């Protein structure tokens, strides 16, 4: 594929201008180009391709109310003819333009050939181009993993993905597979995944200096969620290939951390399962003793994500990380609360929560902190076990799910939990319908601010 971003200073000039600055820019144009804009009735908003006297393209102007927005070039890349376009602008504007330009050209083409030739953005800043391409690849990893159909993205495929990532950056991966999960005390991961021919597993990636600050990421890897014996209706099952979106997010974030050589000791835990239906599927009313020793009554087999996560979180806490963050496509309740495009997160650490929120605003990857309202913990109770895997009421469902997870996190561990959609339901500049990364740019920005040398 032709690279979307290249370093240099040659190409058709591209100007990205604020609406209020258009008149001044227009007055500085040669008369012929002013006439062209008048003739084409350019309103001073959007995109215009301006020809030279010989009919060749002389320059491109894009006028926007928000020229410094992160997604400013998300549509431009799809509107311009294939050529090289040189952007002579501030480093800040080049940064956001390059990011949105590259992601605006994203297509999931594993199964459908894409022969389109895309324009290239030329920026005279090699370091900026290199860092942008790392970030773009991290987001692309998330999108590709989520978009891949479940038949080609089962627990073993997630394992292969993490193995390849570790090999690229000098990390290490171990996998605990099938009945070995019982032998090594990961009972809930085994229980949820045992009904599938695709064996459940805990995938464990480590990278970095063992003496560096410990950052542990946990991602829900439910590669397809039928709902189990509490079977989903067809409409609810249609997009359940995306239920491993939490795993995709931590894999993409791990790529960004390693590619940027962030000075941390990184650990990534992905409990990977398929929630299938067969004679040995777990049942409503069953009680399981978790890795932490807490007993859990199964109220609903379709609330399986918190079950696979609880063993992984308990394992993560054993080595007392400086920071523990999980991502999961966990509840519809969060989508009701905040919609599909604003990820909610919970945290037991006010300083970390404030830092991630501020970082998200800085890079236009907004996240919204939700309350760990302790009074609702009683709603996770059971008459015969320590906990139930569903609240007694659908109200506050995202909160009760987070409180369930918190029961498996040590009090002294700084923990944040992201409840994400992992999917775009509508097309926006740079963001097509399909798999999407939410919150990983915010988290990486926070990590870079906190740990980078």
N, C-alpha and C positions, 0 to 999 in steps of 0.2 A: 504493500500500500504506500502511495506517495505520502511523505510526512506532511502533517498539517501545519506544523510550526517549524520554521527554519531561522537560522541566525544570518544576518546580513543587513545590507542597506540599499538594496536594489529591488525595485518593483513598482507597480502602479501605486501612486500615493493614495493612502486611505486616511481620511480625516474623520474623527469622531468628535462631534461638536455639541455643546450644550445648546438647548433651544434659545436661551437668551443671548448667546454669542453668535447666532447665525447671521444676523444682519451685518455685523462688523466683518465677519469672514466673507460674506457675499460681496461687500463693497471692495474688497481687495482683489477680486477675481478679474481677469481680462474681460473685455466687453463681450467677446464671443461666448465665453462660458456663462456670463450673466444672461445673455440672450437665450442660451440653451435652457437654463433653469426657468426663465420666463415662458418660453415656448412650451415646455413640458408641464407648465403649471405646477412646478414644485412648490409645495406649501411651506417649506422650512421645517418639515417633520418627516423622519424616516430616511429611506435610502434613495440616492440618485447616482446614476452612472453618467459621467460627463465625458463626451468625446473630444478628441483633438480635431484639428482642421482636416486631417487626412482620414478621419472616420475611426481611427483606433481609440481605444479607451485611454483617456488622459488621466483621470483621477476619479475617486469615489468619495462621496461624502455621506455620512450617516449622522443625522441630527436627532438627539434624544433628550428628553427631560432629565434623564439620569445617565450621563455618559460615563460615570465612574462605577456604575453598578456591575456586580459580578457577572451577570448574564447578558451584558450589553451586546455581545456579538453572537449570542446563541442562535439568532435567526439569520444574521448576515451571511454566515458561511454557507447557508443553503440557498441564498438568493444571488450570489455572485457567480459569474462564469469562471471556469478553471483557469487560474493564472496566479501570479505572485503579486501580493499586495503589501506594500511597505507602510508600516505604522510608525510615524515619528512623533512620539508622545512621551509624557512623563513615565517614569518607571511604574508608578501606581496604576496608571491607565493601561499601560502595556500588559501588566500582570493580569488584570481582570479581563482584558480583551483576549489575551492568549488562552486563558482558562476556558472562557465561554466559547471561543472559536473552535477549540479542539473538541469540547464535549457537545457542541451543537452539531457536529458532523457524526456523532455516534449512531451507529446502526448495529443491531444484533443480527449478524449475517451468517451464523453457523449453519442455518438450514435454507436460507434464501439468498441467492447470489446478489451482490450489490456491486454493479459495474460503474456507479457514478464516480466521476472525477471531481474531486473537491479542490477549491482554491486553497492556496497556501498563504499563511500570514508570516511576514518577514519582520523580525525585530532585531535591532542591533544590540543585543544583550544576551550573550551565550549562557550566562549563569541563570538568568530569568527563564530562558527557554528550557533549560535542563530541569530546573526545579518545577516548572509548570507541568512538564511531561510526566514527572514522577507523580504529581497529584492527580493528573488526568488518568494515568494508568490505575491508580488506586480506586478511583470512582468507577472506572470501566470494569475493573475486576468485580466490584459489587454488582454492577448492572448485569454483566455477563452471567455470573453465577445464579442470580435470581431469575433471569430470563430463560435459563436452560431448563427444558422439560425434566420432570422427575425421573423419567426412564433413563436419562443420561446424567442425573445428578443425585445419586443415592449415597449412603454413608461411605461406601468405598471410594466414590468419586471425590467427595470432599476430602477424604484421606489422601488421595493422589494429589489433589490441588495443594494441600498443605505440605506434602512431601516435596513437591516441586518448588514451592516458595522457600522452604527451608534450605534446599540445595542451592538455590540462586544466591542466598545471602549468608550461607555458612551457619545456618541454624540446625536444630536437631528435632526430629519428630518421633514420638512413640505412639503406638496405637494399642489399646486394650479392646479386644474384639470378642463378641459373642459371649459364651459362658464364662470366659475369663473375667468378664465384668462382675460376675457373682463371686468368683474366687478372690478378686481384689477389692470387693466391697463397694460396688457401684450398682446397688440393686434397682434403683428406680430407672436408671438408663436402660438396664436390661429388660425390666418389666415392660416399659413402653415399646421397645423395639423388637421384642422376641417373636411377635406374630408375623414378622416379615421375613421373606427369603433373603433380603438384604440385611446382613447381620448388623446389629447395633454396635457402636464403638465409642470410645472416648479418645479423641485425637488431641495430642498434647505437643505443642511446639514450644521450644525454648531457643532464645537467641540473646547474645550480648554478654557483657562482663558480669560474672556472678556477683561481683562486689558493688555493682551499680544499683541505683534505686530500682526496686522491684515494681514493675507495672504488669498486672495480669488482666487479660481480656477473656471474657467468657461469651460464647455466642450460641444461641439456640439453633441446633441443626436438625430440625424436623423436616426431612427431605420431601415428604408428602404427608399430609394430614387428612386422612379419611374421616377423622373423628373417632375412630375405633368403634367399639360396639354402640356407642352413642353417635351413630353415623350422621354425618352432615348431610343436608339436602344437596341436590346437584349444584344449585347456584352457589352455595357456600363452599363447595369443594373445587369449583372451577379454577381458582387461582392458588390452590394450596401447594403448588410447586414453590411458591414464594415463602413457605413457612420455615425455610432454612435461611431466611433473610438476615437473622441475627448472626449466624455463622458467616455469611457473606460479608457483613459489615466488619466483623473483627478481622477477617482475612484481609480485606481491603485496607483497613487501618494498620494492620501489622505490616503490610507492604510499605506503606508510607513511612512508618517508624523505621523500618530496616533500610529502606532506600535512602532515607535522610540521615542514617547512622546516628540516630538519637541516642545519647549516652544513658541508656536504661538497660536493665535486665528484663527482657520481655518474655512473658509466658502467655500462650494462647490455648485455651481449652475449648474444644467443640464437642459436646455430646451429640452424636449424630445417629439418628434413628429414622425409621419409617413407621408411622402410626397406622398399622394395617389391621385387617380383620381376618382371624382364622380361629381354629379350635382352641389355641392356647393364648388368645388375646386376653389382656387384663380386663377386669369386669367392674362395673359400678358396684360399690359395696365392699370390694376387696380392701384389705389393709396391708400396707407395705412398711417395713422398717427401713428407713433411709440410711445413707452413709453416716449421717451425724448421730443416728440413734433415735431420732424422733419418728414416731409412727404417724402415718398419713392414711386416712380413709379416702378411697376414691369415690367422690361424689359424681364425677362426670369424666368419662374417658377422653372427651374432647378438650379437657384442660390439661393436656399432656406436657405442654412446654415448660411449665413451672416444675413438673416432676423431673424432667431430664436436667433442668438447670440446678435443682437443689443439690444433687450429688456433686455436680461440677463446682458449685460455689463452696460447698463444704471442703472439697479437696483444695481449692484455691486458697482458702483461709489457713490451711495447715502450715504454709510457709510464711504467713503473715506479710503479705505484700504491702508496699507503701501505698498502692492505689489499685483498687479492684473495680473494673467496669464491665458490665454485661450489656449486651444488645439482644433484643428478642422481639419477634412479631408476636406479642403475647396476648393482647386483649382487643376486642372490638370496642370495649368501653372507652379506651383512650382515643379511638377514632371519633367516637361520638362526642367526647369532651373537646378535642382540639382539631378535629378534621384530619384529613389524610396527609397533609403536607407540613404539619408542624409536629415534630416528635416531642412527646413528653418524657421527662425523666425524673427519677426520684434519687435522693441522696441523703446519706446520714452525716454528711460533712458540709456545713454551710460554706466554708471557704472554697472548697472544690466546686460546689454547685455554682457559686457566684463567678468563679473563674471560668468555668465552661460556658456559662451563659454569656459573659462578656466576650469571650473568644468567638462564640458563634455569631454575635452581632458584628464583630470586626470583619469576619470573612463571609458574611451573608449566608450563614448556615444556622438559622435560628433554632433554638431549642427552648423548651418551657419547663421550668421546674414545677413538679406536682407535690402535694403534701403526703408525707408518711404519717397519716392521721392515726395515732396509736389506738384511739377509741374503737376504730373499725376492726382491730385485730380479732376481737371476739367473734366476728362474723366468719372467721376461718375455722371455728371450733367444730369438734366432733364429739358425739356421745361416747364413742368407743375407741377413739384414737387421740393423739396429741393435736392433730390438725386434720382438716379436710382440704382437698385440693380445689375446692370452689367455695366462694362465699355463700352465705345463706340467702342473699338477695342479689339481683343483678345491679343494683345501685352501687356506685363507687367501685365497680369491678376492677378498674385498673389499680386502685389503691389497695384493695384486698389482695390482689395478685402480688403487688410489690411487698406488702406486709408478710405474705407467705414466704417470699424469697428471703426477706430480711431475717426470718427466723433461722436461716441456715448460714448467716454471715456473723462472724465474731464481732462483738461490740467494738473492739479496738481497731478494726480494719476499716479504712476509708473506702466506702462502697457507693457506686452510682449505678442505677439501672435504667436503661433506655428501652421504652416501649414504642416500637417503630412500625410504620406501614410497609416500608421497603418497596413501594410500588407507586408509580404516577398514574392516577386515574384520568388525567387530562394532559394535553400537550401544552407546554410552556417553553419559552425560549431556552434552548439548550437542554431541555428535559422532555424527551418523548414519552409517550405512554409505555409503561413497562417497568422493569426493575430500576430501583433508584437507591442511592446512598443518602441517608439522612443522619446528620449529627457527627459523621466521622471527621469532617473538616473542622468542626468546632472542637472536638476532642483533641485532634492532632495539634491545632493551634494552641490549645491550653497546655498540652504536654511539651510542646516546643518552648513556650514561654517559661515553663516551670523547670525544665530539665536541660535545655540546650546550653552548651558551654558558651 
